[in-house]
């Protein structure tokens, strides 16, 4: 395939996939809502991303239960609802009470960066994983301390908090 100046594939010739289309759709919707409604609109976009994430988390928990697993840290990734194709890459560390992920490839971030839409994509990035974790289990917390837009990678730490009154480690 012929590449445009700078070695990139011309937009009209790039492979079309659902991940790229989803990222572009989210950015378009967020931009239009911001133009129409300002900051309140962005708050609504973020609330929508949170609601979508919480629903996904509940479905991931239901998948875990259907497979005979508890919705715990150890089964979070194995029951996750979105397959990891070549469009995403992370190194993962899973333990009984935590999951750590370090992404060096994300088609969503790559699309928003290439399209100059980080301003709108960041709202999905900041909301989705903490919301999925909360939907999955009320005591599952997500710390998203590195972002592609600033750090060139994403880093997540998911921690299953001990339920109050659980003194099993004392």
C-alpha positions as CSV (number, residue, x, y, z in Angstrom):
1,X,0.0,0.0,0.0
2,X,1.3,3.4,-0.9
3,X,2.1,5.6,2.0
4,X,1.5,9.4,2.3
5,X,4.2,11.9,3.2
6,X,5.6,11.0,6.6
7,X,5.1,7.3,6.0
8,X,1.4,7.2,7.1
9,X,-1.2,5.4,5.1
10,X,-3.6,7.9,3.6
11,X,-6.9,8.1,5.6
12,X,-9.0,6.9,2.7
13,X,-6.9,3.8,2.4
14,X,-6.4,2.8,6.0
15,X,-8.0,-0.4,7.3
16,X,-11.5,0.3,8.7
17,X,-12.3,-1.4,11.9
18,X,-14.9,-1.1,14.7
19,X,-12.4,0.2,17.2
20,X,-11.4,3.2,15.0
21,X,-15.0,3.9,14.1
22,X,-16.0,3.8,17.8
23,X,-13.2,6.2,18.8
24,X,-14.2,8.6,16.0
25,X,-17.9,8.4,16.9
26,X,-17.2,9.1,20.5
27,X,-15.1,12.2,19.6
28,X,-17.7,13.5,17.2
29,X,-20.5,13.1,19.8
30,X,-18.4,14.7,22.6
31,X,-17.4,17.6,20.3
32,X,-21.0,18.3,19.2
33,X,-22.3,18.0,22.8
34,X,-19.6,20.4,24.0
35,X,-20.4,22.9,21.2
36,X,-24.1,22.7,21.9
37,X,-24.1,22.6,25.7
38,X,-20.6,23.7,26.9
39,X,-19.2,22.3,30.1
40,X,-22.6,20.8,31.2
41,X,-22.6,18.9,28.0
42,X,-19.1,17.5,28.7
43,X,-20.3,16.5,32.2
44,X,-23.2,14.6,30.5
45,X,-20.8,12.9,28.1
46,X,-18.7,11.8,31.0
47,X,-21.8,10.6,32.9
48,X,-22.7,8.6,29.8
49,X,-19.3,7.0,29.6
50,X,-19.5,6.2,33.3
51,X,-22.9,4.6,32.9
52,X,-21.7,2.6,29.9
53,X,-18.7,1.4,31.9
54,X,-20.7,0.4,34.9
55,X,-23.0,-1.6,32.7
56,X,-20.1,-3.3,31.1
57,X,-18.7,-4.1,34.5
58,X,-21.9,-5.7,35.6
59,X,-21.9,-7.9,32.4
60,X,-18.3,-8.9,33.1
61,X,-19.3,-9.9,36.6
62,X,-22.2,-11.9,35.2
63,X,-19.8,-13.7,32.8
64,X,-17.5,-14.6,35.7
65,X,-20.4,-16.0,37.6
66,X,-21.7,-17.9,34.6
67,X,-18.2,-19.5,34.3
68,X,-18.3,-20.5,37.9
69,X,-16.0,-17.8,39.2
70,X,-16.4,-15.0,41.8
71,X,-16.2,-11.5,40.4
72,X,-12.7,-11.0,42.0
73,X,-9.5,-9.5,40.8
74,X,-8.1,-12.9,39.7
75,X,-11.0,-13.4,37.1
76,X,-11.4,-9.8,35.9
77,X,-9.3,-10.1,32.7
78,X,-10.2,-13.7,31.9
79,X,-13.9,-12.7,31.9
80,X,-13.4,-9.3,30.3
81,X,-15.9,-8.4,27.5
82,X,-13.5,-6.9,24.9
83,X,-11.0,-9.2,23.3
84,X,-7.4,-8.0,23.0
85,X,-6.6,-7.9,19.4
86,X,-3.4,-6.6,17.9
87,X,-4.9,-3.1,18.2
88,X,-4.2,-3.2,22.0
89,X,-1.1,-4.4,23.8
90,X,-0.4,-4.5,27.5
91,X,1.7,-6.3,30.0
92,X,-0.5,-7.6,32.8
93,X,0.2,-8.7,36.4
94,X,-2.7,-10.4,38.1
95,X,-2.8,-11.4,41.8
96,X,-5.6,-12.5,44.1
97,X,-6.5,-8.9,45.0
98,X,-5.1,-6.7,42.1
99,X,-4.6,-6.3,38.4
100,X,-1.9,-4.1,37.0
101,X,-1.9,-3.2,33.3
102,X,0.7,-1.2,31.4
103,X,-0.5,-0.5,27.8
104,X,2.0,0.5,25.1
105,X,-0.6,0.3,22.3
106,X,-4.2,1.4,22.2
107,X,-6.1,2.0,19.0
108,X,-8.5,4.4,20.7
109,X,-5.7,6.7,21.8
110,X,-3.8,6.3,18.5
111,X,-7.0,7.3,16.6
112,X,-7.7,10.4,18.8
113,X,-4.1,11.5,18.6
114,X,-3.9,11.0,14.8
115,X,-7.2,12.8,14.4
116,X,-6.3,15.6,16.8
117,X,-9.3,14.7,19.0
118,X,-7.5,14.1,22.4
119,X,-9.6,16.9,23.9
120,X,-12.7,14.7,23.5
121,X,-11.2,11.2,23.8
122,X,-9.8,12.0,27.2
123,X,-13.3,11.9,28.6
124,X,-13.7,8.3,27.7
125,X,-10.2,7.4,28.9
126,X,-10.7,9.0,32.3
127,X,-14.2,7.5,32.9
128,X,-14.4,4.1,31.4
129,X,-12.0,1.8,33.4
130,X,-12.9,3.1,36.9
131,X,-16.6,2.7,35.9
132,X,-16.1,-0.8,34.6
133,X,-14.3,-1.7,37.8
134,X,-17.1,-0.4,40.0
135,X,-19.7,-2.1,37.9
136,X,-17.8,-5.4,38.2
137,X,-17.5,-5.2,42.0
138,X,-18.4,-2.4,44.4
139,X,-15.0,-2.8,46.2
140,X,-12.9,-2.9,43.0
141,X,-11.0,0.4,42.5
142,X,-9.1,1.6,39.4
143,X,-6.2,4.0,39.6
144,X,-5.4,5.3,36.1
145,X,-2.1,7.1,36.7
146,X,-0.6,7.3,33.2
147,X,-2.3,8.3,30.0
148,X,-1.2,8.0,26.4
149,X,-1.9,11.7,25.7
150,X,0.6,12.8,28.3
151,X,2.8,9.8,29.0
152,X,2.8,7.8,25.7
153,X,1.3,4.8,27.5
154,X,-1.5,4.0,29.9
155,X,-1.0,2.4,33.3
156,X,-3.8,1.0,35.5
157,X,-3.8,-0.5,38.9
158,X,-7.1,-2.3,39.9
159,X,-7.3,-3.1,43.6
160,X,-9.9,-5.2,45.3
161,X,-10.4,-3.5,48.6
162,X,-11.1,-5.7,51.6
163,X,-14.6,-5.5,52.8
164,X,-15.1,-3.6,56.0
165,X,-14.8,-6.0,58.9
166,X,-12.7,-8.5,57.0
167,X,-9.7,-9.2,59.2
168,X,-8.4,-12.2,57.4
169,X,-4.9,-10.7,57.1
170,X,-4.6,-9.6,60.7
